[in-house]
Amino acid sequence: MNTTSVLKNSNRQAGQVIIEAVLLAVIFVALWMSITNYVKNTNMVKKLIEDGLWTKISGMIENGVWENPQKGRKLHPNNLDRSVSKQE
C-alpha cells in the first residue's frame, strides 16, 4: 500500500462523515419541525397551562392542596371554617 492510496481513502472517509452529519442534521430539523407543528396544531401548551396541570399547581401555590384554586379555597389551612379557637 502506498501513501497516495491511504490519502485517497482518508479523504473519502472524511467526505462520508460530512455527508452523514448533514443527513443527520436534516433528519433532526425535520423531526423538530414536525413536533413543533404537532404541538401548535393540537394547542398542547394551551391545554397544559389552562386546562390541565397548571390549575392543579396553581391550587397548590394558592391554597396548599392539589385542587382547582376555586375548590381549594375552602380547604386552605387559614380558612375560618376549619380553624379552632379556645375562645368561646
C-alpha beads as a LAMMPS data file, in Angstrom:
LAMMPS data file: protein, C-alpha beads

88 atoms
87 bonds

1 atom types
1 bond types

-500.0 500.0 xlo xhi
-500.0 500.0 ylo yhi
-500.0 500.0 zlo zhi

Masses

1 110.0

Atoms # bond

1 1 1 0.000 0.000 0.000
2 1 1 1.450 3.319 -0.966
3 1 1 0.821 6.699 0.593
4 1 1 -1.377 8.039 -2.205
5 1 1 -3.984 5.294 -1.744
6 1 1 -4.017 5.894 2.024
7 1 1 -4.624 9.624 1.467
8 1 1 -7.433 8.903 -1.016
9 1 1 -9.129 6.558 1.466
10 1 1 -8.876 9.084 4.297
11 1 1 -10.320 11.823 2.067
12 1 1 -13.208 9.530 1.137
13 1 1 -13.852 8.777 4.800
14 1 1 -13.830 12.470 5.681
15 1 1 -16.295 13.201 2.891
16 1 1 -18.556 10.393 4.036
17 1 1 -18.530 11.720 7.607
18 1 1 -19.556 15.181 6.382
19 1 1 -22.375 13.766 4.261
20 1 1 -23.644 11.659 7.177
21 1 1 -23.502 14.664 9.506
22 1 1 -25.526 16.746 7.039
23 1 1 -28.087 13.954 6.639
24 1 1 -28.431 13.609 10.412
25 1 1 -28.868 17.371 10.743
26 1 1 -31.606 17.312 8.084
27 1 1 -33.366 14.453 9.898
28 1 1 -33.199 16.262 13.249
29 1 1 -34.506 19.520 11.755
30 1 1 -37.369 17.664 10.041
31 1 1 -38.269 15.902 13.293
32 1 1 -38.118 19.163 15.229
33 1 1 -40.352 20.918 12.698
34 1 1 -42.914 18.114 12.706
35 1 1 -43.017 18.016 16.512
36 1 1 -43.450 21.790 16.785
37 1 1 -46.191 21.762 14.130
38 1 1 -47.999 18.995 16.020
39 1 1 -47.766 20.931 19.288
40 1 1 -49.049 24.100 17.594
41 1 1 -51.919 22.356 15.811
42 1 1 -53.169 20.490 18.867
43 1 1 -52.829 23.510 21.203
44 1 1 -50.950 21.268 23.609
45 1 1 -49.339 24.130 25.523
46 1 1 -52.666 25.925 25.920
47 1 1 -54.306 22.758 27.217
48 1 1 -51.421 22.155 29.592
49 1 1 -51.468 25.665 31.010
50 1 1 -55.186 26.443 31.089
51 1 1 -56.936 23.112 31.493
52 1 1 -54.522 20.630 32.892
53 1 1 -51.508 20.656 35.077
54 1 1 -51.260 24.377 35.752
55 1 1 -54.627 24.565 37.504
56 1 1 -53.521 21.918 39.997
57 1 1 -50.183 23.652 40.542
58 1 1 -51.950 26.989 40.954
59 1 1 -54.228 25.457 43.581
60 1 1 -51.205 24.135 45.473
61 1 1 -49.482 27.521 45.304
62 1 1 -52.537 29.460 46.464
63 1 1 -54.139 27.066 48.919
64 1 1 -51.783 24.228 49.736
65 1 1 -53.966 21.496 48.203
66 1 1 -53.849 19.743 44.825
67 1 1 -57.192 21.093 43.647
68 1 1 -58.574 23.806 41.441
69 1 1 -57.892 27.192 43.084
70 1 1 -61.627 27.881 43.475
71 1 1 -62.332 24.473 45.032
72 1 1 -59.211 24.582 47.147
73 1 1 -60.019 27.871 48.873
74 1 1 -62.381 26.027 51.215
75 1 1 -59.525 23.676 52.142
76 1 1 -56.930 26.384 52.858
77 1 1 -55.394 25.974 56.340
78 1 1 -56.280 29.570 57.309
79 1 1 -59.916 29.246 56.324
80 1 1 -62.169 30.147 59.225
81 1 1 -64.425 27.138 58.726
82 1 1 -61.559 24.824 59.568
83 1 1 -59.885 26.813 62.320
84 1 1 -60.199 26.022 66.007
85 1 1 -60.075 28.598 68.753
86 1 1 -60.062 28.181 72.528
87 1 1 -62.106 31.370 72.880
88 1 1 -65.839 30.926 73.045

Bonds

1 1 1 2
2 1 2 3
3 1 3 4
4 1 4 5
5 1 5 6
6 1 6 7
7 1 7 8
8 1 8 9
9 1 9 10
10 1 10 11
11 1 11 12
12 1 12 13
13 1 13 14
14 1 14 15
15 1 15 16
16 1 16 17
17 1 17 18
18 1 18 19
19 1 19 20
20 1 20 21
21 1 21 22
22 1 22 23
23 1 23 24
24 1 24 25
25 1 25 26
26 1 26 27
27 1 27 28
28 1 28 29
29 1 29 30
30 1 30 31
31 1 31 32
32 1 32 33
33 1 33 34
34 1 34 35
35 1 35 36
36 1 36 37
37 1 37 38
38 1 38 39
39 1 39 40
40 1 40 41
41 1 41 42
42 1 42 43
43 1 43 44
44 1 44 45
45 1 45 46
46 1 46 47
47 1 47 48
48 1 48 49
49 1 49 50
50 1 50 51
51 1 51 52
52 1 52 53
53 1 53 54
54 1 54 55
55 1 55 56
56 1 56 57
57 1 57 58
58 1 58 59
59 1 59 60
60 1 60 61
61 1 61 62
62 1 62 63
63 1 63 64
64 1 64 65
65 1 65 66
66 1 66 67
67 1 67 68
68 1 68 69
69 1 69 70
70 1 70 71
71 1 71 72
72 1 72 73
73 1 73 74
74 1 74 75
75 1 75 76
76 1 76 77
77 1 77 78
78 1 78 79
79 1 79 80
80 1 80 81
81 1 81 82
82 1 82 83
83 1 83 84
84 1 84 85
85 1 85 86
86 1 86 87
87 1 87 88
